[in-house]
Amino acid sequence: MPWRLTIAVVSLVALQTFSSRTVGVRVDVLVTNGRMPVGGLTAADFELRDNGVLQSIEMVDASGPINVVLALDVSSSTDGRRQADLRRASEAIIAGLVPGDRIALTTFSHAVTPRATLTEDFGSVRASLARIRPSGDTSVMDGAFVALMTTQAQPGRSLLVVCTDGYDTSSWLTADEVLEAAKRSNAVIYAVTSADAGEQSELKDLADAGGGQAIRVAAGSDLADTFRRVLSDFRSRYVLAFTPRGVDQGGAHRLDVRVKRPNLTVKARPGYVGLQSSR
């Protein structure tokens, strides 16, 4: 098992590194006023810097089909009511999908199980949810990584939702390995955890790297409402595109995205990794 996971890390990094020589860089951006997404903005409302250098940007149509990948904790601690809540929340996301969208399902306990690859057959994913029987320990990082692999080399925008009620107790991969993979992926990542699990800096770092958010759900709150909000926020995001100018193509790039209107909050991935020019 650890050997296979190590090979997978190398594969994801090689395939998901951004290449400014070919397609430029695309950045998913969420703009909010308080908790409410803000619509109606244009490229002229944004300012984007790559390694401190101001870039010329354009807005990309973000209304096309999307990919949603669920990575769900099915360890023994999720048995009973928590599993029922998780199933209802997952079905709430499925209910929010439209023709052309695709969804995938990965579950994790002491082992990781890819239960459905990206598909438009929503019924098959519902059937997979119904067959889940919680057991075992918790491998959050392994589950997040395998789910992230599902998004590689896929057309369209990808949303990864990682949901767990506890701490990682049995992953083979380290948090740093999965974080590095997230930095080189174009998926937007949301991490949803129960409030009684406490702060989980590894998942927050993962969500930040993917330009998403870490959300703690209070006891008694409706998990389905949280999943619906995640999907709604993702559909409300803007996609900015630019070809890097005035910076080296290779290596790590720091991104700074701002909106020119006052009192608005911007959430975007903090950077990307570029390929060195072969010329």
N, C-alpha and C positions, 0 to 999 in steps of 0.2 A: 504493500500500500504506500509507504513513504516514497519508494522509488518512483512509482507512477506519478505521484503528486509533484515530485521534483521535476520530472520531465515536462509536466503540464505547465509549470511556471515558465520554463524556457520558451515553450510554444506560444503562450499568450503574449509574452513580452515581444517576441519577434513579429507577431502578426498585428499587434495593436498599436505599435509605435506610430505616432503621427508622422506623415511625410509631407512637408510643405512644398516639396518639389512637384507633387502630383495634384493633390486636391486642396491644398491650403489647410487651414485650421477652422473647425467649427466649434462654437462654444454655446452650450445651453445656458440660458440666463433666466432666472426668476426675479421679477420685480414686484415688491409688495408695499402696501400702505397699511402698516400694522400687520394683520394676518391675511389681508385681502389681496389677491393678485391684481396687478394693474395692467389693463389692456390699452390698446390704441397707440402704443409707442412706435416710433420709426427709427431707422438707423441713425438719423440725425440727433436723436435723444440720448444716444450712448457715446461713451468715450472709452476706448480700449487701448491699453498699453501692453506691449510684449517686451519683457525685460526693461521696462521703463521707457520704451520708444513708442510714441503715439502711432497707431495704425489706421489705415483706411479700411472701413468695414462696410458690409452690406447685410441686409436682413434676408434670411432664407425662409421660405415658406415652411412652417412647422405644422401644417394642418393635415399632413398625410398620415398613413397608417403607422402605428407604433408597436414596439415589442415590449411586453411586460414579463419580467422574470421574477417569480416568487421563490424565495429561499426560506423555508419554514422549519422552525424547531419542532421536532416530534419526539423529543426525549421523554422519559417517564414522568417528569415534572409537569408536562402539558396534558396529562390524562384528565378526563372528566370535563369540567366546565371550560377550562382553558382551551382544550382541543375543539370543543363546540364553538367557542368564540372565534377561534382561528379559522375554522371552516367557514363560518358566516362572513367573516371579514374577507376571506379569499373570494367567496362567491359574490360579495359586493363589488369587488374589482372586476370580476368577470362580467357582471351585469352592466358595468360602465364601458365595456368595450364595444366597438362598432365593427361592421364588416370591413375586412382588410387588416384589422389589428390582429396581432398574434400574442399568445401567452405560453409560457413554459413554467414547469413546476419542478423544483428540487427540494427534497426534505433532508434534514440532518438530525442525527442522534449521535451514537458512537460511530455510526457509519453514515455515508452520504449516498442518497439514492436519487438519481435523475429520473423522475417519474414521467415527465412529458417534455419533449423538445418543443421548440417554438411551433405553434400550430394555430390554425383558425378553427379547429374543432373544439369549441369550448365545452361541449358535452363530455368529451373524453377527459378533460382536466377535472371537471366536476366529479366524474366517476373515480378518478384517482384520489381526489380529496376524501371521498367516502370510504376508501379502502385503507386509510391511514390508521395504524394502531400504535400509539406511543409506547416507547420503551427505550431503555439504555441511557447513556451519558450524553453530553452535549459537545458537538464539534462545530462551533460557530464559524471559525475561520475557514475550515475545510469546506463547509457548506456554502459560504459566501463565494469562495474561489470557484468551485465547480459551477455555481450559478452564473458567475461572471464569465466563465468560459463559453456559456451558452450564447452570449451576445457577440462574440468575436466574428468578424467578417460577415455581419448580417446587415442587410439594407434597412434603412429607416432608423429612427431614434429609439434608443433602448432605455427602459426604466428597470432597475433592480431594487426589489424590496426585500430586505433581510429582517426577519421577525424572530425574536427569541425572548424567553421569559427568565433566562438565567445567564450565568457566566460560562465561558468556554472551559471545558474540563478535559477534553480528549482530542483536540486537533493535532494532526501531524505538522501542518504548516504553521509558521509563526505569523503573528500579526504584521510584522514588517514585510514578509514575503507577499502577503495578500494586499497590503497597502501599496506596494510597488506595482503590482498588477493593476490595481485600480487607477493609479496615476497614468498608466499607459493604455487605459481603456477609454472608450467614448461613452460608456453607460453612465447615466445619472443614478446615484445610489441613495436610497433612503434606508435608515436603520430604525426599526421600531422595537422598543423594549418595554417591559413592564416596570413600573416605578419601583416595585419592591426588589428589583434586581440591582438597584443602585446605579451609580455612574459607571459607564463602560467606555473608557477613553479610546479603546481600540476601535469600537464601532463608530464613535464620533469622528475619529480620524479618517475612517473609511468613507463615511458619508461626506465629509468635507472634501476629500480628494476627488470624489465623484460629483461635486457640485450640488449635492442634495442636502439632507438634513437628518439629524438624529432626533427621534421623537420618543419621549418617555410617556407611556400611557398609565394614568392613575388607576388605582383599583376601583372597580365599579364603572369605569368609563367604557363606552361602546367602541370596541376595536374596529368594527366595521366602519364607523364614522371616520376613524383615523385613516383607514385604507382608502376610503372614498376621497378624502381630502388630499392624500398623496397623489392619487390619479388626477384629480382636478388641478392641482398645482403643476403637475407635469405637463398637462395639456395647455396650461396657461403660459408656459415658458416661451421665450423668444430664442431664436437660433441666429447667432451672429457669425459671419464668415469673413476671413481675411487671409491674405497671402503675406507672410511676415516680410517686412522691409526694414532694413537698417539694423538687423540683428543676425548673429550667426545662426545657420540652419540647424546645426547639431546640438545635442545636449539638452539639459533641462531649461525650460523657459518659464518664467514667472508671469502670470497674467494679472492684470488689474482692470476690472470692468466697473465702470461707474455710469450712473444715469444723471443727466444734467438738470433734471427737475428736483426741487427741494422735497425733503421729508419722505423720501422713498428709500427702501432697502433693496440691495442687489445681492443675489446669491448666484455664484458661478464657480466652476472648478478653478483652483488657484494656479494651475499651470498645465503644461504638456511636455512631452519629450519629442524633440525633432531628430530626424535622421541627418547625418552629416552628408553633405553633397559629395557625389562621386567624381565631380569634375576637378 
